[in-house]
Structure formats: C-alpha cells, structure tokens
Amino acid sequence: MQSKTHISVKDLSIWYNGQQALNNITIDIPDKKITAIIGPSGCGKTTLLKSFNRLIELREGIKIQGEVLVDGENIYGPDVEVMDLRKKMGYLSQRPQVLPMSIYENIVYGPRLFGIKNKKELDIIVEKYLKEAHLWDEVKNRLHNSASGLSIGQQQRLCLARGLAVEPEAILGDEPTSALDPISSNRIEEQFLELKNRYTIVLVTHSLSQAKRIADHVVFLYLGNLVEHGPADVIFKNPKYMKTQSYINGKVIEEPDIDKTLDLKGTVLSGNFVKIKLALEELEAGKVLKIIIDDNPEKSGILNFIEFDGHKVLEIKRLNTKDWEVIARKQERDYFV
C-alpha cells in the first residue's frame, strides 16, 4: 500500500550568495514514516531539511525557487504564517539547544507562546511529553532545576519533548544523535521508531548504519542533486545508480568519463529511441553515452528502453525545470540467431 504524501518538494533550487546548493529537487516525503536524507558532507542535506520549515531563510544571501508543499499548501506562498509553519514542523538540531531556564519552563515555553496559560493544563503537558521523550522518571523530582544541568543526551530528549509539546505534524532532525554517546543515541532512535506512528519524521544523517536501522524511506543527495530516492530496503539492498552504489559501499564517488554526447532537446520523442539505439551501437562496450533531453526520462520510457536494450543507466540528473541528463554505459551483449 502506497503511503500518503505529507511533504512534497517540486523543482526546488536554493542558492547561497549566488552559489547553488540544491538543483531542481522534486521528491515526496511520506506521511508517518521515517525518511533519512543521506549523502556526503556539503551535498545539500541540511539545506533541504531546513527548507521544510523555512529556517533556511535565516541565512543571508538566500535565493529560493520552486515549491515545498505541506498538506498541499506551498509554504513559500505569500500568505503563509511562518510561526504557524514552524509549529507544524518540530526541529532538532545537531547539538541540543536548551533554553536558559528550568526543565519545566523549557517544555511550557511553546504552549504558552500559543496561548495556553492554565497551570494545571501546563503541568499535564510537561508530564505527558517528558514521558513521551522517556525523560520523566529521570527529571520529575527536579523540574525547576536548570535544563543546562542535564547531560547532553538528556538535553536532546528535553528538546524533543519541547518540540512535541506544541503538537507538531512532523519532526525534522539535523543529525540529532551525532553529538550523543551510543546509549543516548539508541534511546533517541527508539523514540523515533515509536513516534513515527503519529508523526512524519525526516532525519539528516551521516550514519548509514543508523539509516539502515530506522529509515523507511531514503533520499540520496550528491553535490546538490537528487541521485536516488525510494524505500529504504530497495535503496540499501539494490540501489539503481552508480553513485548510490559507491556511497553505500563506502567507495569514492567518481564522475564517469563521457565518450559521446547526444543532445535530443526539441526533438520528437518517438524518434529519440532510434537515435539513442544508434548512438549506443556506435560505441564500444564499456563506453559511456550522455543524453540530454527535455522529457522526463522515467516517464517517457527512455530509461526502460535503454535497459531493455541491454545497457546500463548509470545516472539521471535534473539540469533545470525542463531538461534532464541521462548517463548510460554500453554493455556487452550476447546475440542469438
């Protein structure tokens, strides 16, 4: 059964001071699942994550094109209340950022901000969400002590409880366990597995082992481009593209040498299959063909055609809102008469 989409990214490009960080990203994030965004450092993982709650706009020199839809609404639309959006999208940073106040006041800060003033109601909220974060038993006798006195692992669970206290729809985590010891990290992972039944969870992680343990869906980015995404078991066990295979297997990611380029922009789709076939036939086995086309290669059937003809698609790349690049390697084939 296909999961409902909660966050939908459409042709999203982001620049920092003129330097492009994301290039025409289009993906759907499933509802009530754990999605892991993976890829090497500097590939755009955190940029993509922070685009979901518009924290990306806190950086200077930001330019954004495209759409991010949450519950079907473009969060970059002119009428969107950013404060309401961030209430929907709880955020956990790499290092816990507790407020300089008591444990109790950390939890009630958000609910008070959104209008809850009754002391009994606030007390219920504090207990409920500290229990959800598996922290209640450890702090229930020192709720009015400073939150800064907690261990790093406890502080991260407190930040999780504080985020849950405003009843978000999603939890966004930017490497939320990278600063924690293995026991604290394991506790956070266990909480995510419990919470995904009620929340959409999106995590940036450098840990492939963590993604393999808890992710339902995986998004792999490289140099600001979306390389591959899909169910975690498919991505980890049978990745489709060369760069994904290299990254998951711990190998250096290399750009293939291009032996021939075929520009099919502005051509008729029905004739492209013949042109691609002829171009591949002109190459020796093992050589690489780059195809530039203004049709979605997955939807148009070009990828299936290349693979059905016995060749290997190494990569597809979105160049802009219209054009695509397909990298294919000619394979040795056995012919039978």
Secondary structure, DSSP 8 states (H G I E B T S, - for coil): ----EEEEEEEEEEEETTEEEEEEEEEEEETTSEEEEE-STTSSHHHHHHHTTTGGGGSTTEEEEEEEEETTEETTSTT--HHHHHHHEEEE-SS----SSBHHHHHHHHHHHTT---HHHHHHHHHHHHHHTT-HHHHTT-TTSBGGGS-HHHHHHHHHHHHHTT--SEEEEESTTTTS-HHHHHHHHHHHHHHTTTSEEEEE-S-HHHHHHH-SEEEEEETTEEEEEEEHHHHHHS--SHHHHHHHTT--------SEEEE-TTS-HHHHHHHHHHHHHTS-TT-EEEEEESS-TTTTTHHHHHHHTT-EEEEEEE-SSS-EEEEEE--------
